[in-house]
């Protein structure tokens, strides 16, 4: 389930909570832009015993964006075989999706700041959402967030 500004005073944030375990979630926040070609934002992951944040994920307007990936998953709400994945150009955010019987999508969100640096780190959480309405809401919320529109 998504909810704008659940954990932030920032008006433009999106929080995704796992339907199975509400203490597992992902937050997109602190959006900013230097120019018309890119959007920068932070991604926070949380789960029992885990809190991770990448401060500057970059979405390029010319790149296949996260919204397109999520909307493709929404279009296939009846399911698919195997795993689908998407990542930022810098590979600091990766999202993989699997479909589970009963109409649920498991999204594994992985952050890896400085993926090329020696001694770097990574963290992942998996959120489970209903393939229909919850995924459609997530896709719309992420589109609004990345576009800088107010919810």
HELIX and SHEET records of a PDB file:
HELIX    1   1 UNK A   66  UNK A   75  1                                  10    
HELIX    2   2 UNK A  133  UNK A  147  1                                  15    
SHEET    1   A 5 UNK A   2  UNK A   4  0                                        
SHEET    2   A 5 UNK A  14  UNK A  17 -1                                        
SHEET    3   A 5 UNK A  25  UNK A  32 -1                                        
SHEET    4   A 5 UNK A  38  UNK A  47 -1                                        
SHEET    5   A 5 UNK A  50  UNK A  60 -1                                        
SHEET    1   B 4 UNK A  83  UNK A  87  0                                        
SHEET    2   B 4 UNK A  93  UNK A 100 -1                                        
SHEET    3   B 4 UNK A 104  UNK A 111 -1                                        
SHEET    4   B 4 UNK A 123  UNK A 130 -1                                        
END                                                                             
